[in-house]
Each structure stands twice: as structure tokens, then as C-alpha cells.
Amino acid sequence: MIEVLSDTTILDPGSTAALADSLAVMSAKLTAATDAAVFTTNNVWMLLSAMLVFIMSLGFSCVEAGFTQAKNTVNILFKNTVDTTIGIVTFALFGFALMYPGTFNGWFGFAGFGLNVPDGYEPIGYASGHYTYWTDFLFQAVFCATAGTIVSGAVAERIKISAYFLFTIFLTGIIYPVLGSWKWGGGWLNDYGFYDFAGSTIVHSVGGWAALAGVLVLGPRLGKYVDGKAKTFPNSSVPLAVIGVFLLWLGWFGFNGGSVLSADPELISLVCVTTALAACTGGLGALVAGILVFKRLDLGMVLNGILAGLVGITAGADQMSPNEAMLIGLVCGLVVVYAVILFDKVKIDDPVGAISVHLVCGIIGTLAVGVLGNMAGMDQFLKQLVGVGSFALGAFLPSLFIFFILNKIMKGGIRVSAKHEQEGLDSHEHGMRGYTITFED
């Protein structure tokens, strides 16, 4: 130590340097520990969101089984179960690499078959500390499965299950991933400025366009349209449909909240609030429209109104204020009722209203980004319009072509026989019934 006149002491230069080095090491360790904690939190939220989106497959199963006839319950449940497995597997084999090919021409790219971590992969460095490669795949895979299962309800009660699964492979393995790469994969629509936060167009409208193509090739169910009027077939279970809608609503908090792509507390909170409010006003809008049109309190329309509001807010959930979210939900809830009526008038038979909910309200929600919220403006509206049109062509035309070809090459076409349709697909395609409750004296 060095003595000074004031009786105070100072460290010699060597000791000062050692202390500085020690503090630097401690600071680096603290930073690393903080980064690791934030990374873990982000990754856990993304995994939880993926699980919430995954449970939406059960929601779709319940809604479709509840809204269709009891004699086709097993068929509906079988399709929704297996198309989820097909969607995730095809996405793993080649869909993920099509949707996120890395550097590509903006239209089509392919990073190779299977799941392979990038060269020099470090989990915490993969996505700026937001999630791992494996979490990235799982979150995107359940989105892909969701797009696939939208088609199931629209083509219900008359499509051969083999034809449905063959189409699902094309939709989840090729159509959805290639179209998704245009925006989420860093493609030409992303560069152009098109915005779709969580998939009003990329997921829901793509599924809706594919569903419309299938319905056009299949035609309506037997006895659906008689003397120019649409006949209502009995629902197998309204309570099951209600359960399905609430499962979908729950899953949507992961669908939209997970699309923040981190555990950002402020943004996740906002997104979940706008999601919930749009769903509520969607249900209320459909309630009002049901009273005006049908002169009754139509539960089915309220349920579809809730889903319509959820689809509508998905494109701009992070850009809208709560009031704007409520307006979007209300508009979608009103429109979905009239869309269902319109499709019936032109004899497009959609047993569960999937086209009205996912296609029509997906378009409305996507265009709303250019009308309301932080990005509103004519320039952005035109970009949204271009995006909607591009995905319409990219989803509808290939889907129509695939359904048309399948209808030509499959023996008897893609539709079940009249006898099977009348007696029910459960007994003829599955050999079992969905409801087996009997009452004895």
C-alpha cells in the first residue's frame, strides 16, 4: 500500500486492473445468466403457444362433429385426427423447408428434406434468443395442420376419406408452405410490404379457398337444396359444437399471442386483449344479424360469429387498439351470417360455415390492416389487396386443379355413393357409430 498525507490509502495500479477484470467477468456472467433466463422464458411461451394451437384440432373436431349429422360423426373425428398427423409429418418431411428455405428468389425455394439444424447452430442464437429450432418447427407445424383441417368441415358428409387425405398431403406439404414462404419465409410479399400478423390470409383464407375448391367439385349433399330452398339437416350435438368453439377460442390466444414470437409482456397482453374483444363482438354481431334475418336467437350463428371475429382480428391483432378490434369483430360477426345465406343461395353447400368464417372473414381482417390501426393508409390497403388477391390465386387454382384431377382418376370420383351418403359414412367407411347410447325398458 502507499501512504499519503491524508491517511487514506489507494490501490496500486496492479490491484486496480485485477478488480476491473473481476468486475468484467462478473458482468459477463450476469449478462449471460440474464440472456439465458430471457431465452428460456421466450422458449417456454412459444412452446405453450404451440400446444394451445395444437388443441385447436380438437376444437375443429368438436365443432364439425357437433354441426353435422350423427351418422357421420366418426368420419368427421377420423378426418380431423388423421389430417393433424398428416399435416405435421408432411411439414417435417419437406413443408418446413419449403416455407422457410433461407435465401431464395422470393417465390419458391427449398432447403432440403427433413429437419436439420442450421450449420453452426446454437440454441440461444438461432432466433435472437426467442426460441430454439425445434420450437420454431413445432409452432409452425401446428399452424400448418390448422390450415389443413379447415377444409374438413366444408366437404363433410360426402367426400371419400381417401380423396380427402390425398388432398391434405398436397395442401399441407406444398400449397400452404409455398404460399407461406411469400410472406413469413421472407419472400416477395414480405418485401412488398404485405402484412399478416398471425394468418387471417396465410392460414385461414388459404384453408378457405381450398375448402371452396373442394365444395365446387363435390357439389351439395343429397337433398340439401329442394325447390330452390336450402334444407337444414339435424345437428348431432349442439353442446359438442359449443365446446369446440370455446376450445378454438382458447387456442387462439396461442395462435395470436404466440405470433409475437417472444414473451414480450406488453405486446402479448395487447394481442390477447384484441383477440378476446374481437371474438366477443363477433358473437354479438352474429346475434344481432340472426335476430334480423331469422327472427330468432340462433346459437349456431353466434358460435360462427365468435370464430369470425377471431379470424378477422388475426391479421392485425398487434396493430389494433381495443376499440378497433371490437369494430373488426362486429363487422365480421354481422357479415358471416349473410355470407352463410349467400352461399346457400348459390347452392354452395358448406355444412359448418367454414368458407364464410375462414375465407370471407379472413379477407375482411386482412384488408382491415390498411383501414384501421397503426398501419392504416391507402398505400397499405393496396398492399393488403395485392396480398389477398395473390393468395386467392395461389390457393384456389391449385386446390381446384388437385380436386379436379382426383375426381377424374379415382374410381367413381371423390364423392361417396348415394347409398353411403344416405345411410351415413360411419357405418360404411369405419364400421362403427359415433353415438351408441341405447335405452332399455
Secondary structure as UniProt FT lines:
FT   STRAND          2..3
FT   TURN            5..6
FT   STRAND          9..10
FT   HELIX           13..54
FT   HELIX           56..67
FT   HELIX           70..72
FT   HELIX           73..90
FT   HELIX           91..95
FT   HELIX           96..99
FT   TURN            119..120
FT   HELIX           123..125
FT   TURN            126..129
FT   HELIX           133..154
FT   TURN            155..158
FT   HELIX           161..170
FT   HELIX           171..175
FT   HELIX           176..183
FT   TURN            184..185
FT   HELIX           188..192
FT   HELIX           200..205
FT   HELIX           206..218
FT   TURN            222..223
FT   STRAND          225..226
FT   TURN            227..228
FT   STRAND          229..230
FT   HELIX           238..257
FT   HELIX           258..260
FT   HELIX           265..294
FT   HELIX           299..313
FT   TURN            314..315
FT   TURN            317..319
FT   HELIX           322..345
FT   TURN            346..347
FT   TURN            351..352
FT   HELIX           355..360
FT   HELIX           361..368
FT   TURN            369..371
FT   TURN            374..375
FT   HELIX           378..409
FT   TURN            411..412
FT   HELIX           418..423
FT   HELIX           426..430
//
